[in-house]
Amino acid sequence: MKRGAIKVLFVASEAFPLVKTGGLGDVCYSLPHALHDRGVDIRLLLPGYRALLRQLEQVRILGWCDVRGAEGIVSARILETRHPDFAFPLWVVDCPTLFDRAGNPYVSASGLDWPDNAERFTVFARVAALLAQDGLDLGWKPAVVHTHDWQTGLVAAFLADQPVRPKTVFTIHNLAYGGHFSHADFVRLQLPSHWWSPDASAADDRGETVPGRDRRCSVARTPGAHSPALAPPL
């Protein structure tokens, strides 16, 4: 990688071919590679699902991140690996209590959402925000953090509270899924109280993890060029 290349951290809940449930996985494989081919210095951060970890051969431990979960502090081990299908390093959030389980990343074998999805992806987002600030002193700090869909929707919100932070881009791939969770989850995860508002919650007392509506990300976009869901530029 050329010295002085722009650094971009991609944060996603899936990426082909390691884990894929839909088009999100395809984009989170192809887009980072397209940018890498143009000289961008890329890291891709993924959750350490059981099925994903089993596909990795050699890993390097970068360090540990301790962040707030639903019942206290959760410790996540951060792994770095090179995979033959990826032209850049992969970072993996290895937290067995949240991600080491069989089956689909988001739903159980019964087809129902994992009951701790709010905690799983809030922890993932908190770790991503720390890594985006070089919280492990790795000497790699991104100029841009690109997040994808509700599973990473809180990353920009966590970074917005920092005095010095990277630019953030949030892409909504599927508007049908907003990451809706209860106010009880919100309280247990000790999210800032001012984040909960009537504009961000539904009539049944749910909030959502999508940050575009409250303008905490630099840019919110959808794959469609003229979608009404886009937030105005900041």
C-alpha positions in Angstrom: 0.0 0.0 0.0 1.3 3.4 -1.0 2.4 5.7 1.8 -0.2 8.4 2.5 -3.0 6.3 1.0 -6.4 7.1 2.5 -7.5 4.7 5.2 -11.0 3.3 5.2 -12.5 1.0 7.9 -15.5 -1.0 6.6 -17.7 -2.3 9.4 -20.2 -5.0 8.4 -22.1 -7.9 9.8 -21.4 -10.1 6.9 -19.2 -10.4 3.8 -19.1 -13.0 1.0 -17.7 -15.7 1.0 -17.2 -15.9 4.8 -20.7 -15.2 5.8 -23.7 -14.1 3.6 -27.4 -13.9 4.0 -28.2 -11.5 1.1 -26.9 -8.7 -1.0 -25.2 -7.0 1.9 -22.6 -9.7 1.9 -21.9 -9.2 -1.8 -21.4 -5.5 -1.5 -19.2 -5.8 1.6 -16.9 -8.0 -0.5 -16.9 -6.1 -3.8 -16.9 -2.5 -2.7 -13.8 -2.7 -0.4 -12.0 -4.5 -3.2 -13.0 -1.8 -5.8 -11.5 0.8 -3.5 -8.4 -1.3 -2.7 -7.8 -1.5 -6.4 -7.8 2.3 -6.5 -5.1 2.5 -3.8 -7.2 2.9 -0.7 -5.9 1.2 2.5 -8.7 -1.0 3.7 -9.6 -2.9 6.8 -12.8 -4.9 7.1 -14.3 -5.5 10.5 -16.6 -8.5 11.0 -18.2 -10.3 14.0 -16.5 -13.5 15.0 -19.3 -15.9 14.2 -18.5 -19.6 14.7 -18.9 -20.4 11.0 -16.6 -17.5 10.1 -13.8 -18.4 12.6 -13.8 -21.9 11.3 -12.8 -20.6 7.9 -9.7 -18.8 9.1 -6.3 -20.5 9.2 -3.9 -18.1 10.8 -4.8 -15.2 13.0 -2.9 -12.6 15.0 -4.3 -11.2 18.2 -4.3 -7.4 18.0 -5.5 -6.9 21.6 -8.7 -6.8 23.7 -11.5 -4.3 23.9 -13.6 -4.0 27.0 -17.0 -2.3 26.3 -20.4 -2.0 28.0 -22.8 -4.9 27.4 -26.3 -5.5 28.7 -25.2 -6.9 32.1 -21.8 -5.2 32.5 -18.5 -5.1 30.8 -17.9 -7.4 27.8 -14.4 -8.3 26.7 -13.8 -8.9 23.0 -10.6 -10.2 21.5 -9.6 -8.5 18.2 -8.1 -10.8 15.6 -6.4 -9.9 12.4 -6.2 -12.4 9.5 -5.4 -12.7 5.8 -7.8 -14.7 3.7 -7.1 -15.8 0.1 -10.4 -14.3 -1.1 -9.5 -10.8 0.4 -6.8 -8.5 -0.8 -6.6 -6.6 2.5 -6.5 -7.6 6.2 -9.6 -8.7 8.0 -10.3 -7.7 11.6 -12.6 -9.9 13.6 -14.4 -9.2 16.9 -14.1 -12.5 18.8 -16.6 -12.5 21.6 -17.8 -16.1 22.1 -20.7 -15.2 24.5 -22.3 -13.1 21.7 -21.2 -14.7 18.4 -20.1 -18.3 19.0 -23.3 -20.0 18.1 -24.5 -22.2 15.3 -26.7 -21.1 12.4 -27.7 -17.8 10.9 -26.0 -14.6 12.2 -29.3 -12.9 13.1 -31.9 -15.6 13.7 -32.0 -19.0 15.5 -33.0 -22.3 14.0 -36.6 -21.5 14.8 -36.5 -18.5 12.5 -36.8 -16.0 15.4 -34.4 -13.2 16.0 -31.7 -14.0 18.5 -33.1 -12.5 21.8 -29.8 -10.7 22.5 -29.3 -9.1 19.1 -29.5 -5.6 20.6 -26.5 -6.4 22.9 -24.6 -8.3 20.2 -24.5 -5.5 17.7 -24.3 -2.7 20.2 -21.1 -4.3 21.6 -19.9 -4.8 18.0 -20.6 -1.1 17.3 -18.8 0.0 20.5 -15.7 -2.0 19.6 -15.8 -0.7 16.0 -15.9 2.9 17.4 -12.8 2.2 19.6 -10.9 0.7 16.7 -11.8 3.6 14.5 -10.0 5.8 17.0 -7.0 3.5 17.1 -8.0 2.4 20.6 -5.4 -0.5 20.5 -2.6 1.8 19.5 -2.0 -0.1 16.2 -0.8 3.0 14.3 -3.7 2.6 11.9 -6.4 5.3 12.1 -9.0 5.5 9.4 -10.0 8.8 7.7 -13.4 7.3 6.9 -15.6 4.6 8.5 -18.1 3.0 6.3 -20.9 1.1 8.1 -23.7 -1.0 6.7 -27.3 -1.7 7.7 -28.8 -1.7 11.2 -26.2 -4.0 12.7 -23.6 -1.2 12.5 -26.0 1.7 12.8 -24.7 2.8 16.2 -21.0 3.2 15.2 -21.5 6.7 13.8 -23.5 7.7 16.9 -20.7 6.5 19.2 -18.1 8.4 17.1 -20.2 11.6 17.0 -19.5 12.1 20.7 -15.8 12.2 20.1 -14.0 15.5 19.7 -11.7 14.1 17.0 -13.2 11.5 14.8 -13.2 10.1 11.2 -15.8 10.9 8.7 -18.6 8.3 8.7 -20.7 6.8 5.9 -23.8 4.7 6.6 -25.3 2.6 3.8 -28.8 1.2 4.2 -29.1 -1.9 2.0 -32.6 -3.0 3.1 -35.1 -0.5 4.5 -37.3 -3.4 5.7 -34.9 -4.1 8.6 -34.3 -1.2 11.0 -32.9 -2.9 14.1 -35.9 -2.2 16.3 -35.4 -2.9 20.0 -37.2 -2.1 23.3 -36.6 0.8 25.6 -35.6 -1.8 28.2 -32.8 -2.9 25.9 -31.8 0.7 25.5 -31.6 1.2 29.2 -29.7 -2.1 29.9 -27.1 -1.2 27.3 -26.7 2.2 29.0 -27.0 4.2 25.8 -27.1 8.0 26.1 -30.6 9.1 27.2 -30.8 11.9 24.7 -30.6 9.3 21.9 -34.1 8.1 22.7 -36.7 10.5 21.3 -40.2 10.2 19.8 -38.7 10.7 16.4 -36.5 7.6 16.8 -39.1 5.3 18.4 -42.2 3.6 17.2 -45.7 3.6 18.7 -44.9 0.3 20.5 -42.0 1.8 22.4 -39.2 0.5 20.2 -36.2 2.4 19.1 -34.0 1.7 16.1 -30.3 1.5 15.6 -30.4 3.3 12.2 -28.6 6.7 12.7 -29.4 8.5 9.5 -32.6 10.1 10.8 -30.9 11.8 13.7 -27.9 13.0 11.5 -25.1 11.4 13.5 -23.3 10.2 10.5 -21.5 12.4 7.9 -23.4 10.7 5.0 -26.3 8.3 5.0 -27.1 6.6 1.7 -28.8 3.7 0.0 -27.5 1.8 -3.0 -30.1 3.7 -5.1 -28.8 7.1 -6.3 -31.9 9.1 -5.6 -33.6 7.3 -2.7 -35.8 9.5 -0.4 -34.1 7.7 2.5 -30.9 9.6 2.0 -29.9 12.2 4.6 -29.0 15.6 3.3 -25.2 16.3 3.2 -23.7 17.8 6.4 
